[in-house]
Amino acid sequence: MEHKDRRIVSVNVGLPAAVRHGSQTVMTGIFKYPSEDAVRLGRTGPDGDGQADLKHHGGPDKAVCAYSGHHYPEWEQRLERQLGWGAFGENLTLSGMDEEAVVIGDRYRCGQALLEVSQPRQPCFKLGLRHEEPQLTLWVQQSGRTGYYFRVVEEGEAAAGMELSLEHRPAHGMTVAEANRIYYTAKKDAQAIRELLAVPELADSWRTVLSARLESL
């Protein structure tokens, strides 16, 4: 859904914490909470933030996780509870930037920071762990309301209320929503996979998976 008012609703950070998962204890960075102060966005992530599983989270292609605040009412109804910003492990809760409105490779200016959309977010089991609902990860995936990641092209501070201005949109027009559709539901559509692989800004992790999938068809 396209909105003219693109802005930050909340900036959320948190360091890895230990959580019980059945008979085991796992470390997770899924617990993010709103910051009252401006937060510097560095090339590998926001100051004061951290990830436990660096193989699947973090790094330049996944420096900043973003999620639309417009999705919250639906999840609150489904989970039957009120959710605070950062409830989906996102660093930036955004307004006006749903998956249908954002293109892979879009570049947004936020103060001094310049952010580039790199890939959809892939929710893992720890999202369900945080909310004590094992099915939540699958629900998010099936809904397409996954959120997405930014690369930090130019570092700078982010704070609630700041506007994001679109500085560049690639001609290919591949939205986060369409990338999710191809990845999750069009797994055997070779042409669609090729179209997604043709997006130069797509993160390497997705490129590796999609290339292997294409070769197996």
Backbone torsions as a table, in degrees:
resi	resn	phi	psi	omega
1	MET	NA	125.5	-175.2
2	GLU	-84.5	134.6	176.6
3	HIS	-131.1	144.9	175.7
4	LYS	-81.4	-29.0	-177.0
5	ASP	-88.6	90.3	177.2
6	ARG	-97.3	118.9	-178.6
7	ARG	-154.3	166.7	177.0
8	ILE	-89.2	124.1	176.7
9	VAL	-84.2	-40.9	-178.3
10	SER	-156.2	144.2	171.1
11	VAL	-106.7	126.6	-172.0
12	ASN	-126.0	134.7	179.8
13	VAL	-137.9	162.8	177.3
14	GLY	-178.3	147.8	178.7
15	LEU	-96.3	156.7	-179.1
16	PRO	-54.6	143.3	179.5
17	ALA	-135.4	156.4	178.8
18	ALA	-87.8	133.0	-178.9
19	VAL	-135.6	142.9	177.5
20	ARG	-74.3	134.6	176.8
21	HIS	-135.0	93.2	-173.7
22	GLY	66.6	-124.5	179.7
23	SER	-91.2	2.2	-177.0
24	GLN	-113.4	166.2	172.4
25	THR	-117.0	127.4	-180.0
26	VAL	-118.6	150.3	174.3
27	MET	-94.2	136.0	-179.3
28	THR	-147.0	146.7	176.1
29	GLY	-103.9	18.9	-176.1
30	ILE	-69.8	-19.1	-177.4
31	PHE	-85.2	101.5	177.2
32	LYS	-116.5	142.7	-178.7
33	TYR	-133.2	149.1	-177.5
34	PRO	-59.1	139.3	175.5
35	SER	-100.0	133.8	178.1
36	GLU	-77.5	-18.8	-178.1
37	ASP	-105.9	164.6	173.4
38	ALA	-64.8	145.7	-179.0
39	VAL	-122.0	131.6	178.7
40	ARG	-77.1	130.4	177.3
41	LEU	-97.6	110.2	179.3
42	GLY	-95.7	175.3	-176.6
43	ARG	-61.7	-28.7	-179.7
44	THR	-110.5	10.0	175.7
45	GLY	139.9	174.1	-179.8
46	PRO	-73.7	149.2	172.6
47	ASP	-61.1	141.1	177.8
48	GLY	79.1	9.2	-179.0
49	ASP	-118.5	157.3	179.9
50	GLY	-159.7	159.8	177.7
51	GLN	-122.9	146.3	179.9
52	ALA	-87.9	-39.3	-177.2
53	ASP	-103.4	89.8	-175.0
54	LEU	-75.4	-10.1	176.1
55	LYS	-73.2	-36.5	-175.5
56	HIS	-111.1	-10.2	-177.8
57	HIS	-133.2	156.7	177.1
58	GLY	77.9	-173.5	-176.0
59	GLY	91.3	166.7	-175.5
60	PRO	-56.7	-38.1	-179.6
61	ASP	-73.4	-19.2	-179.1
62	LYS	-127.1	43.6	-175.1
63	ALA	-67.0	-40.2	-175.3
64	VAL	-133.1	124.0	177.3
65	CYS	-94.3	133.5	-177.7
66	ALA	-123.2	146.6	178.1
67	TYR	-145.0	144.8	-177.8
68	SER	-80.2	128.1	176.4
69	GLY	-67.0	-19.0	179.8
70	HIS	-67.5	-19.1	-179.8
71	HIS	-81.3	-17.0	-171.9
72	TYR	-59.5	-44.3	-177.8
73	PRO	-57.7	-39.8	179.5
74	GLU	-63.6	-43.6	-179.5
75	TRP	-70.1	-34.9	177.1
76	GLU	-63.0	-38.7	178.3
77	GLN	-67.0	-41.7	-177.2
78	ARG	-71.0	-38.2	-179.3
79	LEU	-86.7	-10.6	178.7
80	GLU	59.1	45.5	176.3
81	ARG	-161.0	160.2	176.5
82	GLN	-84.1	140.4	-177.7
83	LEU	-116.8	136.5	174.9
84	GLY	-86.4	156.8	177.5
85	TRP	-56.5	142.0	-176.0
86	GLY	92.4	0.8	-175.7
87	ALA	-64.1	-18.9	178.9
88	PHE	-104.1	17.8	177.3
89	GLY	76.1	14.9	-177.5
90	GLU	-84.7	147.7	174.2
91	ASN	-81.5	-35.4	179.7
92	LEU	-122.3	117.6	168.9
93	THR	-90.7	123.9	-170.0
94	LEU	-118.7	154.2	172.9
95	SER	-113.4	138.6	176.0
96	GLY	79.2	15.9	-175.6
97	MET	-138.9	57.9	176.7
98	ASP	-71.2	168.2	-177.7
99	GLU	-58.9	-33.7	-179.7
100	GLU	-72.7	-19.2	-174.4
101	ALA	-100.9	-6.4	-173.9
102	VAL	-114.7	134.4	-177.4
103	VAL	-106.3	138.8	174.8
104	ILE	-58.7	124.5	-177.1
105	GLY	98.3	-7.2	172.9
106	ASP	-54.7	140.8	174.3
107	ARG	-118.0	126.8	-177.9
108	TYR	-119.4	134.8	175.9
109	ARG	-92.8	128.5	178.0
110	CYS	-131.3	94.5	-173.6
111	GLY	62.6	-125.2	177.2
112	GLN	-83.3	-17.6	-176.3
113	ALA	-79.0	144.5	173.9
114	LEU	-123.4	120.5	-174.0
115	LEU	-114.6	140.1	179.4
116	GLU	-123.6	128.6	179.0
117	VAL	-69.3	127.2	-174.6
118	SER	-111.5	-31.9	-176.9
119	GLN	-174.6	160.0	170.6
120	PRO	-67.3	156.3	175.2
121	ARG	-82.2	139.2	175.7
122	GLN	-106.2	104.0	-178.1
123	PRO	-66.4	138.5	178.5
124	CYS	-111.0	178.6	-174.2
125	PHE	-60.9	-20.9	-176.7
126	LYS	-69.4	-21.5	174.5
127	LEU	-66.0	-43.4	175.7
128	GLY	-65.6	-34.1	179.4
129	LEU	-63.9	-42.5	-179.3
130	ARG	-61.1	-39.3	-175.1
131	HIS	-100.1	8.6	179.0
132	GLU	53.5	40.3	177.7
133	GLU	-140.3	94.9	-175.2
134	PRO	-56.9	-27.3	-177.5
135	GLN	-80.5	-10.1	-173.9
136	LEU	-60.1	-40.9	-179.5
137	THR	-58.0	-45.1	179.4
138	LEU	-67.8	-40.2	178.6
139	TRP	-59.4	-44.6	-179.7
140	VAL	-63.3	-44.3	179.6
141	GLN	-61.4	-47.1	-177.8
142	GLN	-66.7	-31.2	-178.5
143	SER	-73.8	-23.0	-174.1
144	GLY	81.3	-4.7	-179.8
145	ARG	-90.4	66.1	-171.8
146	THR	-91.5	-22.6	-167.2
147	GLY	83.5	-172.9	-176.0
148	TYR	-161.2	172.4	-178.0
149	TYR	-112.4	151.8	171.9
150	PHE	-113.5	142.9	158.7
151	ARG	-86.0	151.4	174.8
152	VAL	-102.2	102.0	-178.6
153	VAL	-76.7	-41.9	175.4
154	GLU	-132.1	129.7	-175.6
155	GLU	-75.3	154.3	178.3
156	GLY	177.1	177.3	-177.8
157	GLU	-92.4	149.8	175.7
158	ALA	-128.4	144.6	179.5
159	ALA	-150.2	155.2	178.1
160	ALA	-56.3	137.5	179.1
161	GLY	95.7	-15.9	-179.4
162	MET	-69.9	143.4	177.9
163	GLU	-86.7	151.9	172.7
164	LEU	-115.9	120.9	-179.5
165	SER	-105.1	133.6	-179.8
166	LEU	-75.1	114.9	-179.5
167	GLU	-96.1	-27.1	-178.6
168	HIS	-154.3	135.2	174.0
169	ARG	-127.8	122.1	-179.7
170	PRO	-63.2	151.0	-177.7
171	ALA	-69.2	-22.4	-176.0
172	HIS	-66.5	-28.2	173.8
173	GLY	69.7	17.9	-178.7
174	MET	-73.7	106.6	-178.6
175	THR	-78.2	163.7	174.9
176	VAL	-61.4	-40.0	179.9
177	ALA	-61.6	-43.5	179.8
178	GLU	-68.9	-38.4	176.8
179	ALA	-61.3	-41.0	176.6
180	ASN	-62.4	-42.9	-179.7
181	ARG	-60.2	-45.2	-179.5
182	ILE	-64.9	-43.8	-175.4
183	TYR	-67.6	-41.4	-172.1
184	TYR	-99.0	-31.2	-173.6
185	THR	-119.6	-16.0	179.8
186	ALA	-113.3	45.5	-172.6
187	LYS	-64.8	-21.3	-178.7
188	LYS	-110.4	10.4	178.0
189	ASP	-89.6	93.1	-174.9
190	ALA	-59.6	-40.4	-178.7
191	GLN	-65.0	-42.2	179.0
192	ALA	-65.1	-40.4	178.4
193	ILE	-63.0	-41.4	178.1
194	ARG	-61.9	-39.3	179.6
195	GLU	-63.6	-39.9	178.9
196	LEU	-70.0	-40.2	178.1
197	LEU	-65.5	-23.6	-179.8
198	ALA	-76.2	-7.5	178.6
199	VAL	-77.2	109.8	-173.8
200	PRO	-65.6	-25.4	-177.4
201	GLU	-84.6	-5.5	-177.8
202	LEU	-62.6	137.3	-177.6
203	ALA	-61.7	148.4	-177.3
204	ASP	-60.3	-35.1	-177.5
205	SER	-63.2	-41.1	177.1
206	TRP	-70.6	-38.4	-179.6
207	ARG	-60.9	-40.2	-180.0
208	THR	-63.7	-47.5	-179.6
209	VAL	-63.3	-46.8	-176.9
210	LEU	-67.0	-36.9	178.7
211	SER	-63.9	-42.9	178.5
212	ALA	-65.2	-38.6	179.6
213	ARG	-65.0	-41.3	-179.7
214	LEU	-65.1	-40.7	-179.6
215	GLU	-65.5	-28.1	-177.5
216	SER	-82.7	-12.6	-178.4
217	LEU	-74.9	NA	NA
